[in-house]
């Protein structure tokens, strides 16, 4: 049966309203999609410093450095070396000696491996970058690692686990480490200050993700200051892709100084 002529204008008006509503929603969706597409294009644009090989090497070397440092600490603690007793008996001198040894280990391993990526774009000396890693690591060992070992020894907790967890937490002091490294980058790139922000943001993003995971799955107690060395290690490794991409932008050829 044909539709009455009086109802046809009403039907057409209704269709026009629906079309207008769809048109009003589509720009918002398209806008969000285009922003994500623009961000993805920028992240992989060589003009912004992107280099897939250097990015993979940075993540690999940093993860390898964390693994080596934690493995050496685990071996030393397993051998029963009474490092805590040195700090307790000799107080400030003992604490400083242990912290200096740990910082030297951290700087030598992490600094040397990361420098292998930096040297591709910057004429930075290895000694300069290693030193930028040692100084903040020394502070971290004094305020985090040695006190944790003393506390575990006096309370009867597993000293090896306490050391591993404390070292992992010390390695996660991104802002402190980023500040020292940024100072080392200052003569070579105009974006050296952004390396401080890179360390802060990368850790905050990863911490937020794992915090949500702890709320949903009831795991990753490391975010609350507890947990296992494995959880701390996973958090550390997860920051490297973000910090690596940011580093490539900081030392991009368009930002480096002659």
ABEGO torsion letter per residue (X at the ends): XBBBAAAAAAAAAAAAAAAAAAAAAAAAAAAAAAAAAAAAAAAABAAAGBBAAAAAAAAAAAAAAAAAAAAAAAAAAAAGBBAAAAAAAAEAAAAAAAAAAAAAAAAAAAAAAAAAAAAAABABBAAAAAAAAAAAAAAAAAAAAAAAAAAAAAAGBBAAAAAAAAAAAAAABAAAAAAAAAAAAAAABAAAAAAAAAAAAAAAAAAAAAAAAAAAAGBGAAAAGBEBAAAAAAAAAAAAAAAAAAAAAAABAAABBX
